[in-house]
């Protein structure tokens, strides 16, 4: 689990100036049994919101605030990450029990359960290659890949040293996979060759908790435990 920090009062942050954006709270989504929400993501068209809850359930909300579905994970140790496939028909969830669950949003049934060869929690999931590939960030220092159609293992990337992988993200088009790691490094893999394509760390890193590609894929943002968000310009590939 990530380190929890006490909330900071926005008025205290900017007491001497007026913040330009003043969002208005429109809903507080919760239901009986909710414990702690670790991740949220919107569906492709923005009409649905998935929430990963520490109670062992993934909640699916509509944007009007109604609870559309509850997906209970067998033997859950808390849901830590969620992701919709590009078509919006499937929802993947990473669980602290070391499994990734794939839910069919059309039938409401559990379509697949992915189990890595090596134990440890799964902290995040991401779809790549048009939704045919699922990547999961492993607490045992590995990135796991599964073929969504067959359910078979499509590969495993091992991070050097004893570290935790906190998050994974595919670049636009799914040609690059990034992994955020507790050792302070971000690793990149070329999905065509399945080879390691890059590795870098921000100054004074205290572990990378999340990664995200910009819309064009030429910028990568990395959320660091030292309080910084690092922006990396993705340079041209060596030939």
C-alpha positions as CSV (number, residue, x, y, z in Angstrom):
1,X,0.0,0.0,0.0
2,X,1.2,3.5,-0.7
3,X,2.0,5.9,2.1
4,X,-1.0,7.9,3.2
5,X,-0.5,11.6,4.0
6,X,-2.8,14.0,5.9
7,X,-4.8,16.3,3.6
8,X,-3.5,19.8,3.0
9,X,-5.9,22.8,3.1
10,X,-5.9,24.5,-0.3
11,X,-6.5,27.8,1.3
12,X,-3.3,27.4,3.3
13,X,-1.3,26.6,0.1
14,X,-2.4,29.8,-1.6
15,X,-3.4,32.1,1.2
16,X,-1.9,35.1,-0.5
17,X,-3.5,34.6,-3.9
18,X,-6.8,33.6,-5.4
19,X,-6.7,30.2,-7.1
20,X,-8.1,30.5,-10.7
21,X,-10.0,27.2,-10.6
22,X,-12.7,26.6,-8.1
23,X,-14.4,23.2,-8.8
24,X,-17.8,22.6,-7.4
25,X,-18.6,19.3,-5.7
26,X,-21.4,17.7,-7.6
27,X,-21.4,14.2,-6.1
28,X,-19.9,12.0,-3.4
29,X,-20.1,8.4,-4.6
30,X,-20.1,5.8,-1.8
31,X,-22.1,2.8,-0.7
32,X,-22.3,0.6,2.4
33,X,-19.1,-1.4,2.7
34,X,-16.8,1.1,1.0
35,X,-13.5,1.3,2.8
36,X,-10.9,3.3,0.8
37,X,-10.8,4.1,-2.9
38,X,-7.4,3.5,-4.3
39,X,-8.0,4.2,-8.0
40,X,-10.6,5.6,-10.4
41,X,-11.0,5.7,-14.2
42,X,-13.6,6.9,-16.6
43,X,-14.9,4.7,-19.4
44,X,-14.1,5.5,-23.0
45,X,-17.2,7.8,-23.6
46,X,-17.1,9.2,-20.1
47,X,-20.4,7.8,-19.2
48,X,-19.2,5.3,-16.6
49,X,-16.7,5.6,-13.7
50,X,-15.0,2.6,-12.1
51,X,-13.6,2.8,-8.5
52,X,-11.2,0.3,-7.0
53,X,-12.1,-0.1,-3.3
54,X,-10.1,-1.6,-0.4
55,X,-13.2,-3.6,0.6
56,X,-12.5,-6.0,-2.2
57,X,-15.1,-4.7,-4.7
58,X,-14.9,-2.7,-7.9
59,X,-17.8,-0.3,-8.1
60,X,-19.2,0.9,-11.4
61,X,-20.9,4.3,-11.3
62,X,-22.8,6.2,-13.9
63,X,-22.0,9.9,-14.1
64,X,-25.4,10.8,-12.6
65,X,-24.2,9.2,-9.4
66,X,-26.1,5.9,-9.6
67,X,-24.4,2.6,-8.8
68,X,-24.6,0.6,-12.0
69,X,-22.8,-2.6,-10.8
70,X,-20.7,-4.1,-8.0
71,X,-18.0,-6.6,-8.8
72,X,-16.9,-8.6,-5.8
73,X,-13.4,-10.2,-6.0
74,X,-13.0,-13.7,-4.6
75,X,-10.5,-13.7,-1.7
76,X,-9.7,-10.1,-2.3
77,X,-7.1,-8.2,-0.3
78,X,-8.2,-4.9,-1.7
79,X,-8.6,-3.6,-5.3
80,X,-5.7,-1.3,-6.2
81,X,-6.1,-0.5,-9.9
82,X,-8.8,-0.5,-12.6
83,X,-8.8,0.0,-16.4
84,X,-11.4,-0.1,-19.2
85,X,-10.5,-1.8,-22.5
86,X,-10.6,0.5,-25.6
87,X,-14.1,-0.7,-26.6
88,X,-15.5,-0.2,-23.1
89,X,-16.9,-3.7,-23.0
90,X,-14.3,-5.1,-20.4
91,X,-13.1,-3.8,-17.1
92,X,-9.8,-5.1,-15.6
93,X,-9.0,-4.8,-11.9
94,X,-5.7,-5.4,-10.0
95,X,-6.1,-7.0,-6.6
96,X,-3.8,-7.1,-3.6
97,X,-4.3,-10.9,-3.6
98,X,-2.0,-11.1,-6.6
99,X,-4.7,-11.6,-9.2
100,X,-6.2,-9.5,-12.0
101,X,-9.9,-9.9,-12.7
102,X,-11.5,-9.2,-16.1
103,X,-15.2,-8.3,-15.9
104,X,-17.6,-8.5,-18.9
105,X,-19.6,-5.2,-18.7
106,X,-22.2,-6.6,-21.1
107,X,-23.1,-9.7,-19.1
108,X,-21.9,-8.5,-15.7
109,X,-20.0,-11.8,-15.3
110,X,-16.4,-12.5,-14.4
111,X,-14.8,-13.3,-17.8
112,X,-11.3,-14.3,-16.7
113,X,-8.9,-14.4,-13.7
114,X,-5.3,-13.8,-14.4
115,X,-2.7,-15.3,-12.1
116,X,1.0,-14.5,-12.4
117,X,3.7,-17.2,-12.1
118,X,5.2,-15.3,-9.1
119,X,3.2,-14.2,-6.1
120,X,2.8,-10.7,-4.6
121,X,0.1,-8.1,-4.9
122,X,-1.0,-6.5,-8.2
123,X,-1.0,-2.8,-8.0
124,X,-2.2,-1.6,-11.4
125,X,-3.5,-2.7,-14.8
126,X,-3.5,-1.3,-18.3
127,X,-4.7,-2.4,-21.7
128,X,-2.5,-2.3,-24.8
129,X,-2.5,-3.4,-28.4
130,X,-6.1,-2.4,-29.0
131,X,-7.2,-4.2,-25.9
132,X,-5.7,-7.6,-26.8
133,X,-3.0,-7.3,-24.2
134,X,-3.2,-6.7,-20.4
135,X,-0.3,-5.5,-18.4
136,X,-0.2,-5.6,-14.6
137,X,2.2,-4.0,-12.1
138,X,3.5,-6.6,-9.6
139,X,4.5,-6.1,-6.0
140,X,7.1,-8.7,-6.5
141,X,9.1,-6.6,-8.9
142,X,7.7,-7.8,-12.1
143,X,5.4,-6.6,-14.9
144,X,3.1,-9.3,-16.1
145,X,1.5,-9.5,-19.6
146,X,-1.5,-11.6,-20.6
147,X,-3.2,-12.2,-23.9
148,X,-6.8,-11.1,-23.2
149,X,-8.4,-13.4,-25.7
150,X,-6.7,-16.7,-24.8
151,X,-6.0,-15.8,-21.2
152,X,-2.4,-17.1,-21.5
153,X,0.7,-15.4,-20.2
154,X,2.2,-13.3,-22.9
155,X,5.4,-12.3,-21.1
156,X,7.0,-11.2,-17.9
157,X,9.5,-8.3,-17.4
158,X,11.7,-8.5,-14.3
159,X,12.8,-5.3,-12.6
160,X,16.4,-5.3,-11.4
161,X,16.8,-5.5,-7.6
162,X,14.1,-6.0,-4.9
163,X,11.5,-3.4,-5.7
164,X,7.8,-2.9,-6.2
165,X,6.1,-2.0,-9.5
166,X,3.4,0.5,-8.6
167,X,1.9,1.4,-12.0
168,X,1.9,0.7,-15.7
169,X,0.9,2.6,-18.8
170,X,0.9,2.1,-22.5
171,X,1.7,5.0,-24.8
172,X,-0.7,6.0,-27.5
173,X,-0.9,3.2,-30.1
174,X,0.3,0.7,-27.5
175,X,3.8,0.5,-28.9
176,X,5.6,1.4,-25.7
177,X,4.9,0.2,-22.1
178,X,6.1,2.2,-19.1
179,X,6.4,0.9,-15.5
180,X,6.7,3.1,-12.4
181,X,8.9,1.4,-9.7
182,X,9.7,1.8,-6.1
183,X,13.4,1.9,-6.8
184,X,13.0,5.4,-8.3
185,X,13.2,4.3,-11.9
186,X,10.8,4.3,-14.9
187,X,11.4,1.4,-17.4
188,X,10.2,1.4,-21.0
189,X,9.7,-1.6,-23.2
190,X,9.2,-1.6,-27.0
191,X,6.2,-3.8,-27.5
192,X,7.1,-4.8,-31.1
193,X,10.4,-6.4,-30.0
194,X,9.4,-6.9,-26.4
195,X,12.8,-5.6,-25.5
196,X,13.8,-3.0,-22.8
197,X,14.0,0.3,-24.6
198,X,14.8,2.8,-21.9
199,X,15.3,3.4,-18.1
200,X,15.6,6.6,-16.2
201,X,15.2,8.2,-12.7
202,X,14.3,11.6,-11.6
203,X,16.8,13.6,-9.3
204,X,16.4,12.6,-5.7
205,X,13.7,10.1,-6.4
206,X,12.0,8.3,-3.5
207,X,10.1,5.9,-5.7
208,X,7.8,6.4,-8.7
209,X,4.1,5.9,-7.9
210,X,2.5,6.5,-11.2
211,X,3.1,7.2,-14.9
212,X,1.1,8.7,-17.8
213,X,1.8,9.5,-21.4
214,X,0.7,12.7,-23.0
215,X,-1.9,12.5,-25.9
216,X,0.8,12.4,-28.5
217,X,3.1,10.0,-26.6
218,X,6.0,12.4,-26.8
219,X,5.9,13.4,-23.1
220,X,5.8,11.0,-20.1
221,X,4.8,12.2,-16.6
222,X,6.1,10.4,-13.5
223,X,4.7,10.9,-10.0
224,X,7.5,10.7,-7.5
225,X,7.4,10.0,-3.8
226,X,9.7,13.0,-3.2
227,X,6.9,15.3,-4.0
228,X,7.8,16.1,-7.6
229,X,6.0,15.2,-10.9
230,X,8.7,14.8,-13.5
231,X,8.0,15.4,-17.2
232,X,10.2,13.5,-19.6
233,X,10.5,14.3,-23.3
234,X,10.5,11.0,-25.2
235,X,13.5,11.3,-27.6
236,X,13.9,9.6,-30.9
237,X,14.7,5.9,-30.9
238,X,18.3,4.9,-31.7
239,X,18.7,3.1,-35.0
